[in-house]
């Protein structure tokens, strides 16, 4: 019973003491009441108001208290965030390192023939087409294959001249007079050379000499293997010397012309490789290298008018086409991996805050503080920006929630600026009062 009485007495004493000393008085409560410094817009912390109001969306401005504007020892714009808040808002950082940067340039190309693999077939003498071995266009021919038989009276007379010169040389070959032998030999060489000028081979000339049989026609053969893309003659047609008969294109190797925009020109170099894929199949991949970059804008052949209308640069790729799957005139999707830098400081594009006038990143100091820093950026390669100035290897940049930190930094700078303006105003008022005291009362006023 005694213990119960003692317990009640101790408890009552504790309650009486707490009621007198633990609970603040109304005067104390009024003295510690938080003072509102200003109000800021909930969606844009840089917009403030000295009085309560609503924004355009009808949301109330958020009050900023005086204790929140207390000066700190941190540098201008640096904010400190607690580990709980860092985790809550999802702050992620990445270490700045050097990277090899490659820029993917995508364009469309057109398949065209290699210029030195296009052959125009014609005859050096006039005559009539007696027989055609190539009856249609797009027919494949091999090197040395017969194209047509051409009858030419000039060819017949040239063979007769050669046979006469050959017989004459044989008849005077044993003559004791050297001048006669040399004259006959010169006539024979001239007659043979005339046949060679008309594309009569040495084998045919030797056969003519041995047999003495004059052929009415000459055979025109394919100079290279390829596809007959143009056929301009028919059987019985009269042709003149130099008239085009066929056009043959060897497309075992083709050129692909691509177009590069002006801002992509610095990243494209001769010798770089590219992947080329037809639109009908993403699995059919060809590999080519940039063989030539044209020195003008516009079409492949320079014309001043086209250069002003088309603001693209032509690049040329050489692509093997042994199975002839790439058809002339076909379009291909081209992807070039242009080298920007072999080893350059780079940051993810998510770490960059671009205001239009400047680019900044948020530096994670690794001690709970974050610092906005202005940077100078170079080219962009994929998901990374090249950093020319402002960062060094080993820095940590915020890649997630950096806009929230930047907003907090701007708010702190605004609050700090308002606090400094308030102190400057108070100091100015004190100076004015001191000046008034020094001057004393004006004459005629007071005693």
C-alpha positions in Angstrom: 0.0 0.0 0.0 2.9 2.3 0.8 4.5 1.7 -2.6 1.3 2.6 -4.4 1.0 5.9 -2.5 4.6 6.7 -3.3 4.1 5.9 -7.0 1.0 8.2 -7.2 2.9 11.0 -5.6 5.9 10.7 -8.0 3.6 10.6 -11.0 1.7 13.6 -9.9 4.9 15.5 -9.3 6.1 14.7 -12.9 2.8 15.8 -14.5 2.9 19.0 -12.5 6.5 19.8 -13.5 5.9 19.0 -17.2 2.8 21.2 -17.2 4.8 24.1 -15.8 8.1 23.8 -17.6 7.7 21.3 -20.6 4.8 23.1 -22.3 5.7 26.5 -23.9 3.7 29.5 -22.9 1.5 31.4 -25.4 4.1 34.1 -25.4 6.8 31.6 -26.3 4.7 30.1 -29.0 4.0 33.5 -30.5 7.8 34.3 -30.4 8.7 31.1 -32.3 6.0 31.4 -35.0 7.5 30.9 -38.5 7.6 34.0 -40.6 6.7 33.8 -44.2 9.3 35.5 -46.4 7.5 35.2 -49.8 5.5 32.8 -52.0 6.7 30.9 -55.0 4.9 29.3 -57.9 4.5 25.5 -57.4 5.4 24.7 -61.0 8.2 27.3 -61.5 10.3 28.2 -58.4 11.8 31.2 -60.1 8.4 33.0 -60.1 7.7 34.5 -56.7 5.2 36.8 -55.1 5.2 38.8 -51.8 1.5 37.9 -51.3 -0.5 34.7 -51.6 -2.0 34.1 -55.0 -2.8 31.4 -57.5 -1.0 30.4 -60.7 -2.6 30.0 -64.2 -3.7 26.5 -63.3 -5.4 27.6 -60.1 -2.8 26.1 -57.8 -1.8 28.0 -54.6 1.6 29.6 -54.4 3.8 27.8 -51.8 5.0 29.8 -48.8 8.8 30.1 -48.2 9.6 30.7 -44.6 12.4 32.8 -43.2 14.2 29.9 -41.6 14.4 28.3 -45.1 16.3 31.3 -46.4 18.9 31.1 -43.7 22.4 31.5 -45.0 24.5 28.4 -45.5 28.2 27.8 -45.9 27.7 26.2 -49.3 28.8 27.9 -52.5 26.3 29.7 -54.8 23.8 27.3 -56.3 25.1 24.2 -54.4 22.3 22.3 -52.7 22.4 19.6 -50.0 20.0 16.7 -50.2 19.4 14.1 -47.5 20.0 10.5 -48.4 16.3 9.8 -47.9 15.3 12.5 -50.4 18.0 11.3 -52.8 16.4 7.8 -52.8 12.9 9.2 -52.9 13.3 11.3 -56.0 15.5 8.7 -57.7 18.8 10.5 -58.2 21.3 8.5 -60.3 24.8 9.4 -61.0 27.4 8.2 -63.5 31.2 8.7 -63.5 32.6 10.7 -66.3 35.1 8.7 -68.5 36.8 8.8 -71.9 35.0 7.0 -74.7 35.4 6.3 -78.3 32.6 8.2 -80.0 31.0 7.1 -83.2 28.1 8.8 -84.9 25.7 6.7 -86.9 24.8 8.5 -90.2 21.9 7.0 -92.0 20.9 7.8 -95.6 19.6 6.2 -98.8 21.7 5.2 -101.8 21.2 4.3 -105.4 23.0 1.5 -107.3 24.7 2.6 -110.4 27.4 1.0 -112.7 31.1 1.6 -112.3 32.1 4.2 -114.9 35.1 2.3 -116.2 33.0 -0.9 -116.6 30.6 0.5 -119.2 31.5 -0.5 -122.8 30.1 1.0 -126.0 30.4 -1.4 -129.0 30.7 0.0 -132.5 32.3 -0.8 -135.8 35.2 0.9 -137.4 34.0 0.3 -140.9 30.6 0.6 -142.6 28.6 -2.3 -143.8 25.4 -4.4 -143.3 24.4 -6.6 -140.4 24.2 -10.2 -141.7 23.8 -12.1 -138.5 23.0 -11.2 -134.8 24.2 -13.5 -132.0 22.6 -11.2 -129.3 18.9 -11.1 -130.0 17.6 -9.1 -126.9 18.7 -6.7 -124.3 19.7 -7.8 -120.7 21.4 -10.8 -122.2 24.6 -11.9 -120.4 27.7 -12.3 -122.6 31.2 -13.4 -121.9 34.4 -11.7 -122.9 35.2 -12.7 -126.6 31.7 -13.9 -127.3 30.3 -13.2 -130.8 27.9 -10.3 -131.0 27.2 -10.0 -134.8 28.5 -10.7 -138.3 29.1 -7.6 -140.4 29.3 -7.6 -144.3 31.5 -4.9 -145.6 32.8 -4.4 -149.2 35.7 -2.4 -147.8 36.7 -5.4 -145.7 36.6 -7.6 -148.8 38.8 -5.3 -150.8 41.2 -4.9 -147.9 41.6 -8.7 -147.8 42.3 -8.9 -151.5 45.0 -6.2 -151.1 46.6 -8.2 -148.4 46.6 -11.4 -150.5 48.2 -9.5 -153.5 50.8 -8.0 -151.2 51.6 -11.4 -149.7 52.0 -13.1 -153.2 54.1 -10.2 -154.4 56.4 -10.5 -151.4 56.8 -14.3 -151.9 57.7 -13.7 -155.6 60.4 -11.2 -154.9 61.7 -12.7 -151.7 64.7 -14.2 -153.5 65.4 -11.1 -155.6 69.1 -9.9 -155.6 67.9 -6.4 -155.3 67.3 -5.3 -151.7 65.2 -2.4 -152.7 62.7 -4.6 -154.3 62.5 -6.9 -151.3 62.0 -4.0 -148.9 59.3 -2.5 -151.1 57.3 -5.7 -151.2 57.7 -6.2 -147.5 56.5 -2.7 -146.7 53.4 -3.2 -148.8 52.6 -6.5 -147.0 53.0 -4.8 -143.5 50.8 -1.9 -144.6 48.0 -4.2 -145.8 48.1 -6.3 -142.6 48.1 -3.1 -140.5 45.0 -1.9 -142.3 43.2 -5.1 -141.3 44.3 -4.7 -137.7 42.9 -1.2 -137.6 39.5 -2.8 -138.4 39.9 -5.1 -135.4 41.0 -8.1 -137.5 43.1 -10.3 -135.2 46.5 -11.6 -136.1 45.2 -15.2 -136.0 42.6 -14.2 -138.7 45.3 -12.5 -140.8 47.5 -15.6 -140.6 44.6 -17.8 -141.5 43.8 -15.6 -144.5 47.5 -15.8 -145.6 47.5 -19.6 -145.3 44.2 -20.4 -146.9 43.8 -17.5 -149.3 40.0 -17.6 -148.6 38.4 -14.2 -148.4 35.6 -13.9 -145.8 32.6 -11.7 -146.7 31.9 -10.7 -143.1 33.8 -9.8 -140.0 32.8 -10.8 -136.5 32.4 -8.2 -133.7 33.0 -9.7 -130.3 32.4 -8.6 -126.7 35.4 -6.8 -125.2 34.3 -7.7 -121.6 31.8 -9.9 -119.8 28.6 -8.2 -118.7 25.0 -7.5 -119.5 23.8 -6.1 -122.8 21.8 -3.1 -121.6 21.3 -1.5 -125.0 20.9 -3.1 -128.5 20.6 -0.7 -131.3 20.8 -2.9 -134.4 18.7 -5.5 -136.3 19.5 -8.0 -139.0 20.0 -6.3 -142.4 20.6 -2.9 -141.0 23.1 -0.6 -142.8 25.5 0.9 -140.3 28.2 3.5 -140.6 31.6 3.6 -139.1 31.5 4.6 -135.5 27.7 4.1 -135.1 26.8 2.6 -131.7 25.7 -1.0 -131.8 25.5 -2.3 -128.2 26.2 -1.1 -124.7 27.6 -3.7 -122.2 27.8 -3.1 -118.5 29.8 -5.3 -116.2 28.0 -5.1 -112.8 30.1 -7.7 -110.9 31.1 -4.5 -109.0 28.8 -1.6 -108.6 28.9 2.0 -107.2 26.3 3.2 -104.7 25.7 6.9 -104.4 24.6 8.3 -101.1 23.6 11.8 -100.0 25.0 13.4 -96.8 23.5 16.6 -95.2 25.8 19.5 -94.6 25.9 19.2 -90.8 27.1 15.5 -91.2 30.0 16.3 -93.6 32.7 16.6 -90.8 32.0 13.0 -89.7 32.4 11.3 -93.1 35.8 10.4 -94.4 37.1 8.5 -97.4 37.9 4.8 -96.6 35.2 4.5 -93.9 33.1 1.3 -94.1 29.3 1.2 -94.2 26.5 -1.4 -94.2 24.0 -1.4 -97.0 20.7 -3.2 -96.9 17.9 -3.4 -99.5 14.5 -2.3 -98.3 13.0 -5.8 -99.0 15.3 -7.6 -96.6 17.0 -6.5 -93.4 19.0 -9.7 -93.2 20.7 -9.3 -96.6 23.6 -7.0 -95.7 26.3 -5.7 -98.0 29.6 -4.0 -96.9 31.2 -1.2 -98.8 33.7 1.5 -98.2 33.6 5.2 -99.1 35.6 5.4 -102.3 35.1 9.1 -103.1 33.5 12.2 -101.7 32.4 14.7 -104.3 33.7 18.2 -104.0 30.4 19.9 -104.7 26.8 19.8 -103.6 23.9 18.7 -105.7 24.0 16.1 -108.5 27.0 13.8 -109.3 27.9 16.0 -112.3 28.3 19.6 -111.2 25.8 22.1 -112.4 25.5 25.5 -110.5 21.7 25.4 -110.6 21.4 22.0 -109.0 24.0 22.9 -106.3 21.8 25.8 -105.0 18.7 23.7 -104.9 19.9 20.4 -103.4 21.9 21.0 -100.2 23.4 17.5 -99.9 26.9 16.1 -100.6 27.3 13.0 -102.7 29.5 10.1 -101.5 30.3 7.0 -103.5 30.6 3.4 -102.2 32.2 0.5 -104.1 30.3 -2.8 -103.4 31.1 -6.3 -104.8 28.1 -7.8 -106.7 29.3 -11.2 -107.9 25.9 -12.8 -107.7 24.4 -9.8 -109.3 21.7 -9.5 -106.7 22.1 -5.7 -106.6 20.2 -4.4 -109.6 21.1 -1.1 -111.3 18.7 1.6 -110.1 17.9 -0.2 -106.8 17.8 1.9 -103.6 19.6 0.8 -100.5 19.5 1.8 -96.8 23.0 3.0 -95.8 24.5 3.3 -92.3 27.9 4.8 -91.8 29.7 4.7 -88.5 31.6 8.0 -88.5 34.4 8.4 -86.0 34.0 11.5 -83.9 36.8 10.9 -81.3 39.0 8.0 -80.4 39.2 9.0 -76.7 37.1 11.9 -75.5 35.4 12.9 -72.3 31.7 12.2 -72.7 28.5 12.3 -70.7 25.1 10.8 -71.3 22.6 13.0 -73.0 20.2 12.6 -70.0 22.8 14.4 -67.9 22.7 17.6 -70.0 20.2 20.3 -69.2 20.0 22.5 -72.3 18.3 25.9 -71.7 18.9 27.1 -75.2 21.4 29.7 -74.2 23.7 27.3 -72.3 24.2 23.7 -71.3 24.7 22.6 -67.7 25.2 19.4 -65.8 24.6 18.6 -62.2 27.8 17.5 -60.4 27.4 14.9 -57.7 30.0 15.7 -55.0 29.5 12.3 -53.4 28.9 13.9 -50.0 25.2 14.7 -50.4 25.7 18.0 -52.1 25.1 18.8 -55.8 26.6 21.6 -57.9 25.3 22.9 -61.3 28.1 23.4 -63.7 28.2 25.0 -67.2 29.8 22.9 -69.9 30.8 23.3 -73.5 29.6 20.4 -75.7 30.9 19.0 -78.9 29.2 16.5 -81.2 26.6 14.0 -80.2 27.3 10.3 -80.8 24.4 8.0 -80.0 23.3 8.6 -76.4 26.5 10.6 -75.5 27.7 14.1 -75.9 31.3 15.0 -76.3 32.4 17.5 -73.6 34.9 20.0 -74.8 35.1 22.1 -71.6 33.8 22.0 -68.0 34.4 18.4 -66.9 37.3 16.2 -66.1 37.7 12.5 -66.0 36.5 11.1 -62.6 33.7 13.6 -62.0 30.2 12.3 -61.3 27.2 13.7 -63.2 23.6 13.2 -62.3 21.7 11.4 -65.0 18.3 11.1 -63.4 16.2 13.7 -61.5 18.7 16.4 -62.5 15.9 18.7 -63.4 14.6 18.6 -59.8 18.0 19.4 -58.4 18.5 22.2 -60.9 15.1 23.6 -59.8 16.1 23.4 -56.2 19.4 25.1 -57.0 17.6 27.9 -58.8 15.3 28.3 -55.8 18.2 28.6 -53.4 19.9 31.1 -55.5 16.7 33.2 -55.7 16.2 33.0 -51.9 19.8 33.9 -51.3 19.6 36.8 -53.6 16.5 38.1 -51.9 18.2 37.8 -48.5 21.2 39.7 -49.7 18.9 42.4 -51.1 17.1 42.7 -47.7 20.4 43.0 -45.9 21.6 45.7 -48.3 18.3 47.6 -47.8 18.6 47.5 -44.0 22.3 48.6 -44.2 21.2 51.5 -46.4 18.6 52.6 -44.0 21.1 52.5 -41.1 23.5 54.7 -43.1 20.7 57.2 -43.8 19.8 57.4 -40.1 23.5 58.0 -39.3 23.7 60.8 -41.8 20.6 62.5 -40.4 22.0 62.4 -36.9 25.3 64.0 -38.1 23.4 66.8 -39.9 21.2 67.6 -36.8 17.9 69.4 -36.9 17.2 71.9 -39.6 17.2 75.7 -38.6 13.9 76.9 -37.5 12.7 73.5 -36.4 12.6 72.6 -32.7 14.8 74.1 -29.9 
